[in-house]
Amino acid sequence: MSGVRVLVGTRKGAFILTSDERRKDWHVCGPHFAGWEMYHLKGSPVDLNRLFASQTSGWFGQTMQRSDDGGHTWEPIGNQFTYDGIPSTHQWYDGTQHPWEFARVWHLEPSLSDPETVYAGVEDAALFRSSDGGQSWHELSALREVKSNLWQPGAGGMCLHTIVLDPNDPDRIVVAISAAGAFRTDDGGQTWVPINRGLQSPYELPDPDADVGHCVHSVAMHPSRPNVLFMQKHWDVMRSDDAGESWHEVSGNLPSDFGFPIAVHAHEPETVYVVPIKSDSEHFPPDGKLRVYRSRTGGHEWEALTDGLPQADCYVNILRDAMAVDSLDSCGVYFGTTGGQVYASSDSGDTWAPIVRDLPAVLSVEVQTLP
Amino acid sequence: MIRVRLPQHLRTLARADREVALEVDGPVTQSAILDALEAAYPMLRGTIRDNVTRQRRPLVRFFAIQQDLSHEPPDAPLPEAVATGAEPFLIVGAMAGG
């Protein structure tokens, strides 16, 4: 019988939630790495039992973990992230130039074809790759040659938080950085271009349509159409039909176009999910109502999904890596909140129920569909 | 043997007991102890001192014989009681929070 495995990273440990294909009854396992900040866990699509995890601590820094048995046991792997060459500088809060300093791993993206290869997006923003199952890491440093002196940290730090791999072209990677924008390589990381044309940041940048500097929050893609990208920006929900060469706004009738995560339905490439947040200074849902919004038209027209979600006095946030979909026949959608709830829908978002209600603040949610 | 006491999170990470015993060649200094500790427990690399700069992480402290040795030079000899194993060298997560 098929099922799902939901990988949840929280401020104080990792949890693994499993269910069968009905997704009604759940088994909760954890906390793994109790007391550590688990920024992100993700499984290899090639070997479903191979999981990678980013484990951090304000005291003890960055460590990394790998499981080869679906999360039952874990082994520490390499945690040395050394910037290539002499670290360059980026813009600091006071306008001066500040050298790159490694802080933590925000996002892990296992290769679509090789279980030994995994990418890591880190703060200060850079992309690393491991080709030995996470034992050693090497920076794809050409990314930092793209006007990086103009990149600057947002409130959450200057992090590379999104890595989108093209299923048709292993040399094409899209990444996103706060607050620098989106970037793409078509040659496996040897060269990169900014892909921010069409983004508008009138409240955040002196030049509202600058090449770099935009605060991209997340980017999603449906594997059947790699050239179509959806973006949740600081403000604005955006769409590109040409692999990021140009973007246009599809916020439409959303009650707020501020938010963090964005996801695409597993079987309907034009069905997109966002969770509107009131504003950049009020990180909670508008009107205290937790609503996922779904567009079945690739943007512009959005419907509120509320059945099973709190519709009063709800003031949680949903972070950028905290929403995911499974690929069962009836697509499941999952998200976690800073209030420690993980909600699941087994019917594409029509109805929701909490899997757990009282975890530490949820940093990330990923889903594996099991055979 | 040098006795080194680990904080809880590093004990868990290293799957080690509260106190580990280490053989240290040459003068017993903070650097020599940490080199021996990281050789015995490679997963602790980067958790006590930075992987690149080798500097003590800001929220890690070194105590021994009721003294805070955190700000002593890393290559300065440690007190005799630590060098002989009479007293443990304590690696401590600093107080943080409120």
Chai-1 contact restraints between the chains, C-beta under 6 A:
chainA,res_idxA,chainB,res_idxB,connection_type,confidence,min_distance_angstrom,max_distance_angstrom,comment,restraint_id
A,G35,B,H9,contact,1.0,0.0,6.0,A-B,restraint_1
A,W59,B,L59,contact,1.0,0.0,6.0,A-B,restraint_2
A,W59,B,G93,contact,1.0,0.0,6.0,A-B,restraint_3
A,F60,B,T47,contact,1.0,0.0,6.0,A-B,restraint_4
A,G61,B,G46,contact,1.0,0.0,6.0,A-B,restraint_5
A,G61,B,T47,contact,1.0,0.0,6.0,A-B,restraint_6
A,G61,B,R57,contact,1.0,0.0,6.0,A-B,restraint_7
A,P76,B,M43,contact,1.0,0.0,6.0,A-B,restraint_8
A,N79,B,G46,contact,1.0,0.0,6.0,A-B,restraint_9
A,Q80,B,N51,contact,1.0,0.0,6.0,A-B,restraint_10
A,T82,B,V52,contact,1.0,0.0,6.0,A-B,restraint_11
